[in-house]
């Protein structure tokens, strides 16, 4: 997952703070990012986030804005989600689709106002491809009046864990207009003021399965804000290692592992991002990219593989990306692992995600993974593998 350090890597506004906190910096998605911090093991970082509050620097993610009278029409073409139905201040997970129905990237898209302005967050590792994709799709729909641009000069901080609200709330102004955090529910995003008057945009949600927030803040304010958060004894900085095991327990996809341009949302078990209002469209001018293929898979089950979660039934080394999956006869190959690690929340049993052939993908199915020429029994399990604790309305 992590490669040797490269001096040409980009740095977030919090880079020097990570180093001062004892962060072990590694290359990730073109950035120098902390994988772990001094004085914490991976398991301690993971468990701390599940029981207290963890601070993640996710400023490497690509923040952008789509605006213009035809923004919704554009989104209706490049995603399978119905953005006509999305309320102002609400966001949703969706996927950007190529013409063949493959996933260019997964994304959170939030409707900012009634003027058809949308805030979009996509993956850092896909930034170049996403930029190309947006530009190409806008040129292909040259009759559409909308613009896409990257948001510069802003950091993105993620606060995750059951005590995240207790850490963030004291730093917000009580006099400036804006919602109270208790009125901000999972999937919603609104502007708040810090006590010094600085404006920040706060979205409730995250990648760990816990309650939490993602906060977009000006780069020049980011370090001071992070230090204020970390002054609270229930908050610790958390690196990429724990972020990965937390998201795996929560059943979240990682682009380049569970998702790529050859995978459709149906194969990725993301049927719910295909809004029901977008499924039975007679007029092709309202079809989204890859509509015919995706709807055939959805309606007629013509897909050949599907994303699943699994748990080990015995001890053994974790099954990592690319590990083969077999039937109990240890001869018939039926799938490939995409991600795997020990689960600190589940007493360190090994868990993972994989793609398996249709017919062998049901919960409770017992299969084998082959690691270092040995076979280990697994059982397919419903995702999320650990219960989520989102703050929902």
ABEGO torsion letter per residue (X at the ends): XBBBBBAABBBBAAAAAAAAAGBBBBBBGGBBBBABBBGBBAAAAAAAAAABBBBBBAAABBBBBBBEAAAAAAAAAABABBAAABBBGBBBBBBBBBAAGBBABBBBBBBABAAGBBBBBBBAAAAAAAAAAAAAAAAABAABBBBBBBBBGBBBBBBBEAAAAAAAAAABBAABBEBBAAABBBGBBBBBBBAAGBBBBBBBEEAAGBBEBBBBBBAAAAAAAAAAAAABAABBBBBAAAAAAAAAAAGBBBBGAABBAABBAAAAGAAAABBAAAABBABAAABBBGAAAAAAAAAAGABABBBBBBBBABBEBBBBBGBBBBBAAGABBABBBABBBBBAAAGGBBBBBBBBBBGAABBGBBBBBBBGGBBBBBBBBBOBABBBABBBX
